[in-house]
C-alpha cells in the first residue's frame, strides 16, 4: 500500500527480492496539469509495469477493501506513504502484521512531512523507521532503523530521494527478519515524540531578521514545495537555493551582487537559485543580468 514517488523504491525492492506481491493498493488517479488529465499515482505506474494487480479504493471504511484483502489473504501488508488511515479490521488481518516505513527516526517527526521538518529544524541527521502499525498516527512499535547525515546544503527534495532508497533497503531487511522470526519490537517513547504537520504556503515568507542559518534552513526545507518566498522591491520572488555566508548589515540589505548576498539578523545568505514571479527558475546571476546595470543599494529584500 503506497502512493507517491517515495514508495516506489520499496515496491521495486520487494519485487527484486523475490517476494510474492499479492496486490498493490494505491490512491485513485488524480487530474493533473493544465488539461486536468487523469494521472495514475507513481506506485500504480510501477505496479502495472510489473504486471501486478492494482486496487484504488476511494475509502477503506466501507468494508469493500476489507473483503478484497480477506480474499487475497496476505501474510503481511507493507505500507509506505499510502495516505489513508487503515481501519482496525485491516490492521489485524495479516498474520505477520501491517508494517510501515516512516521517513524519520521515530518517535521524532510523526506525521505527514517528516523529511521537510527535519530540514526546517536544522537537524544534522535523520533516517527511516520500520514499525508495526496500530490505530494511532505513527505510534506503533518500532522494528528497525537506518539513519543518515543531512548535508548542510541538502534540500528536502534531495533528502527525500536518499531516504526513499534507504527505506527500500530497510523494508527488505525487515521482511527477511519477519520471515526468520527475529524481529524485535521496541515501544516508542511518547515523551520524545514531535509532530511533523503538513506544509502550507503560510510557512513560505522569509524573515531576514532571523539568522542566516534559519533562513537557509527555510529555503532548503520548503524546496520544492511550497518554496520560500521574499519580496524584492515590492515584487514576490521564490528562493530555491541559498548558501550561508559571512556579512553584516540591516536585514534584507543587499551586500553584494556578484555573488548576490543578502544580510540577515545574524550573518548573511548568498542567493544561488531564484524564481521571479511568472518566470522559470534561474541562477541569481541570470536574474541580475535581466535587471540591467542595477546597483546593490537599489535592491532590498523583505
C-alpha positions as CSV (number, residue, x, y, z in Angstrom):
1,X,0.0,0.0,0.0
2,X,1.6,3.2,-1.2
3,X,1.1,6.2,-3.4
4,X,3.8,8.8,-4.2
5,X,7.4,8.6,-5.6
6,X,8.7,7.9,-2.1
7,X,7.0,4.5,-2.0
8,X,8.2,3.3,-5.4
9,X,11.7,2.1,-4.4
10,X,10.2,0.0,-1.6
11,X,7.8,-1.8,-4.1
12,X,10.7,-2.3,-6.6
13,X,13.0,-3.7,-3.8
14,X,10.3,-6.1,-2.6
15,X,9.8,-7.4,-6.2
16,X,13.6,-7.7,-6.8
17,X,13.9,-9.6,-3.5
18,X,11.6,-12.3,-4.9
19,X,8.6,-11.6,-2.6
20,X,5.1,-12.5,-4.0
21,X,3.2,-9.3,-4.1
22,X,-0.5,-10.3,-3.8
23,X,-1.7,-6.9,-4.9
24,X,-1.0,-3.2,-4.7
25,X,-3.3,-0.7,-3.1
26,X,-2.9,3.0,-4.0
27,X,-4.9,6.2,-4.2
28,X,-7.2,6.9,-7.1
29,X,-5.9,8.6,-10.2
30,X,-6.0,12.4,-10.0
31,X,-6.3,15.2,-12.6
32,X,-3.0,17.0,-13.2
33,X,-1.6,19.7,-15.3
34,X,-3.4,22.4,-17.3
35,X,-5.6,19.9,-19.1
36,X,-6.6,18.2,-15.9
37,X,-5.5,14.8,-17.4
38,X,-6.3,11.9,-15.1
39,X,-2.8,10.7,-13.9
40,X,-2.0,7.5,-12.1
41,X,0.0,7.7,-8.8
42,X,3.7,6.7,-9.2
43,X,3.1,3.4,-7.3
44,X,0.3,2.4,-9.7
45,X,2.5,3.1,-12.7
46,X,5.3,1.0,-11.2
47,X,2.9,-1.9,-10.3
48,X,1.4,-2.0,-13.8
49,X,4.9,-2.2,-15.3
50,X,5.5,-5.3,-13.3
51,X,2.1,-6.8,-14.1
52,X,0.7,-6.6,-10.6
53,X,-2.9,-6.3,-9.6
54,X,-3.8,-2.8,-8.5
55,X,-6.7,-1.6,-6.3
56,X,-7.6,2.1,-5.9
57,X,-10.4,2.3,-3.3
58,X,-11.7,5.8,-2.5
59,X,-12.2,4.7,1.1
60,X,-11.1,1.9,3.4
61,X,-14.1,2.4,5.7
62,X,-16.9,0.8,3.8
63,X,-15.8,-2.8,4.1
64,X,-15.1,-3.3,0.4
65,X,-11.3,-3.1,0.7
66,X,-11.5,-5.5,3.7
67,X,-13.4,-8.1,1.6
68,X,-10.7,-7.9,-1.1
69,X,-8.0,-8.3,1.4
70,X,-9.8,-11.3,3.0
71,X,-9.8,-13.0,-0.4
72,X,-6.1,-12.1,-1.0
73,X,-5.0,-13.4,2.4
74,X,-1.7,-11.5,2.6
75,X,0.8,-12.7,5.2
76,X,2.0,-9.1,5.7
77,X,0.8,-5.7,4.5
78,X,3.6,-3.2,3.8
79,X,2.5,0.4,3.9
80,X,4.7,3.3,2.6
81,X,3.2,6.8,2.3
82,X,-0.2,5.4,1.3
83,X,-2.1,8.5,2.5
84,X,-5.0,6.7,4.2
85,X,-5.7,5.6,7.7
86,X,-6.0,1.8,8.0
87,X,-9.1,0.6,10.0
88,X,-8.6,-1.8,12.9
89,X,-10.1,-4.7,10.9
90,X,-7.4,-4.3,8.2
91,X,-4.6,-3.8,10.7
92,X,-5.5,-7.1,12.4
93,X,-5.9,-9.1,9.2
94,X,-2.4,-10.3,8.1
95,X,-0.8,-12.8,10.5
96,X,2.6,-11.0,10.2
97,X,1.0,-7.6,10.7
98,X,1.0,-4.3,8.9
99,X,4.5,-2.9,8.6
100,X,5.0,0.8,7.8
101,X,8.2,2.5,6.6
102,X,8.2,6.1,8.0
103,X,10.7,8.7,6.9
104,X,12.1,9.7,10.3
105,X,13.8,8.3,13.3
106,X,10.7,7.7,15.4
107,X,9.3,8.8,17.8
108,X,10.5,12.1,16.3
109,X,8.6,13.6,13.4
110,X,5.5,11.5,13.4
111,X,3.0,12.8,10.8
112,X,2.8,14.0,7.2
113,X,6.0,15.9,6.5
114,X,8.9,14.4,8.5
115,X,11.5,15.0,5.8
116,X,10.8,18.7,5.4
117,X,10.6,19.4,9.1
118,X,13.9,17.7,9.8
119,X,15.5,20.2,7.4
120,X,13.4,23.2,8.5
121,X,14.6,22.5,12.1
122,X,18.2,22.3,11.0
123,X,18.7,18.7,12.1
124,X,22.0,17.1,11.3
125,X,20.7,13.5,10.9
126,X,17.5,11.7,10.2
127,X,16.6,8.3,8.8
128,X,13.8,5.7,8.2
129,X,12.0,3.5,10.7
130,X,10.1,0.3,10.1
131,X,7.3,-0.2,12.5
132,X,4.2,-2.3,13.3
133,X,1.2,-0.2,12.6
134,X,-1.5,0.4,15.2
135,X,-4.6,2.7,15.3
136,X,-2.5,5.8,16.3
137,X,-0.6,8.0,13.9
138,X,2.9,6.6,13.6
139,X,2.7,5.3,17.2
140,X,3.3,1.6,16.7
141,X,6.2,-0.5,18.0
142,X,9.5,0.1,16.1
143,X,11.3,-2.8,14.4
144,X,14.4,-1.5,12.6
145,X,16.0,1.9,11.8
146,X,18.6,3.2,9.3
147,X,20.0,6.7,9.7
148,X,21.9,9.2,7.5
149,X,23.6,12.6,7.8
150,X,21.8,15.6,6.3
151,X,24.1,17.6,4.1
152,X,24.5,21.3,5.2
153,X,23.1,22.5,1.8
154,X,20.8,19.5,1.1
155,X,17.2,20.3,0.2
156,X,14.2,18.4,1.3
157,X,13.7,17.1,-2.2
158,X,17.2,15.7,-2.3
159,X,16.9,14.2,1.1
160,X,13.5,12.7,0.1
161,X,15.2,10.8,-2.7
162,X,18.0,9.5,-0.5
163,X,15.6,8.4,2.2
164,X,13.4,6.5,-0.3
165,X,16.4,4.4,-1.3
166,X,17.2,3.8,2.4
167,X,13.6,2.9,3.1
168,X,13.7,0.3,0.3
169,X,16.8,-1.4,1.8
170,X,15.2,-1.3,5.3
171,X,11.9,-2.9,4.2
172,X,13.7,-5.8,2.6
173,X,15.8,-6.4,5.8
174,X,12.6,-6.1,7.9
175,X,10.7,-8.7,5.8
176,X,13.6,-11.1,6.0
177,X,13.7,-10.8,9.7
178,X,10.0,-11.3,10.0
179,X,10.2,-14.4,7.9
180,X,13.0,-15.7,10.2
181,X,11.2,-14.8,13.3
182,X,14.0,-12.5,14.5
183,X,12.1,-9.1,14.6
184,X,12.4,-7.3,18.0
185,X,9.6,-4.9,18.9
186,X,10.6,-1.6,20.7
187,X,7.9,0.6,22.2
188,X,8.1,4.3,21.3
189,X,8.9,6.8,24.0
190,X,5.9,9.2,23.6
191,X,7.7,11.9,25.7
192,X,10.3,12.2,22.9
193,X,7.8,12.5,20.1
194,X,7.2,15.6,17.9
195,X,4.7,16.1,15.1
196,X,5.6,17.0,11.5
197,X,2.5,18.8,10.3
198,X,1.6,19.2,6.7
199,X,3.3,22.0,4.9
200,X,1.3,25.1,4.0
201,X,2.0,28.2,2.0
202,X,1.8,30.2,5.2
203,X,5.3,28.9,6.0
204,X,6.9,30.4,2.9
205,X,7.6,34.0,3.8
206,X,11.3,34.6,4.6
207,X,12.1,36.7,7.7
208,X,15.6,38.2,7.1
209,X,15.8,39.3,10.7
210,X,16.4,35.7,11.6
211,X,19.8,34.1,11.5
212,X,21.4,33.2,8.2
213,X,21.2,29.5,9.2
214,X,17.5,29.8,9.9
215,X,16.8,31.5,6.6
216,X,18.9,28.8,4.8
217,X,17.0,26.0,6.6
218,X,13.7,27.5,5.5
219,X,14.8,27.7,1.8
220,X,16.1,24.1,1.9
221,X,13.1,22.7,3.8
222,X,10.5,24.2,1.5
223,X,12.3,23.1,-1.7
224,X,10.5,22.2,-3.9
225,X,7.0,23.0,-2.4
226,X,5.7,25.4,-1.3
227,X,9.1,27.2,-1.7
228,X,10.5,30.1,0.4
229,X,9.4,33.5,-0.8
230,X,10.6,37.1,-0.3
231,X,9.6,40.5,-1.5
232,X,12.2,42.3,-3.7
233,X,11.4,45.9,-4.3
234,X,7.7,45.1,-3.9
235,X,7.7,42.0,-6.2
236,X,7.5,38.4,-4.9
237,X,10.4,36.1,-5.7
238,X,10.9,32.5,-4.8
239,X,14.2,31.4,-3.3
240,X,15.2,27.9,-4.3
241,X,18.8,27.6,-3.2
242,X,21.0,29.6,-0.8
243,X,24.3,29.3,1.0
244,X,25.2,30.6,4.4
245,X,28.0,33.2,4.1
246,X,29.7,36.0,6.1
247,X,28.5,39.5,6.1
248,X,26.6,42.0,8.1
249,X,24.1,44.7,7.5
250,X,20.4,45.5,8.0
251,X,18.2,42.5,7.5
252,X,17.2,42.3,3.8
253,X,20.0,44.6,2.7
254,X,21.9,43.5,-0.5
255,X,25.6,43.4,0.5
256,X,26.9,42.4,-2.9
257,X,25.7,41.5,-6.4
258,X,28.4,39.0,-7.5
259,X,27.6,36.8,-5.7
260,X,24.1,38.0,-4.6
261,X,24.4,38.3,-0.8
262,X,21.7,39.4,1.5
263,X,22.1,40.4,5.1
264,X,20.2,38.6,7.9
265,X,19.7,39.3,11.6
266,X,23.0,37.4,12.1
267,X,25.3,36.6,9.2
268,X,24.2,36.6,5.5
269,X,22.9,34.3,2.8
270,X,24.1,34.0,-0.8
271,X,21.1,33.5,-3.2
272,X,22.1,30.9,-5.7
273,X,18.8,30.0,-7.5
274,X,15.7,32.2,-7.6
275,X,12.4,32.4,-9.5
276,X,10.8,35.8,-10.2
277,X,7.0,35.9,-10.3
278,X,5.7,34.4,-13.5
279,X,9.1,33.1,-14.7
280,X,11.1,29.9,-14.5
281,X,13.8,29.0,-12.0
282,X,17.1,30.7,-12.8
283,X,20.5,31.4,-11.3
284,X,20.7,34.5,-9.2
285,X,23.3,35.9,-11.7
286,X,20.9,35.3,-14.7
287,X,18.2,37.1,-12.7
288,X,20.5,40.1,-12.1
289,X,21.6,40.2,-15.7
290,X,18.0,40.7,-16.6
291,X,17.8,43.8,-14.4
292,X,20.5,45.6,-16.4
293,X,23.1,47.6,-14.5
294,X,21.2,47.6,-11.2
295,X,23.2,48.6,-8.1
296,X,23.2,46.8,-4.8
297,X,21.8,49.8,-3.0
298,X,18.8,49.9,-5.3
299,X,17.7,46.4,-4.2
300,X,16.1,45.5,-0.8
301,X,14.6,42.2,0.3
302,X,11.8,42.0,2.8
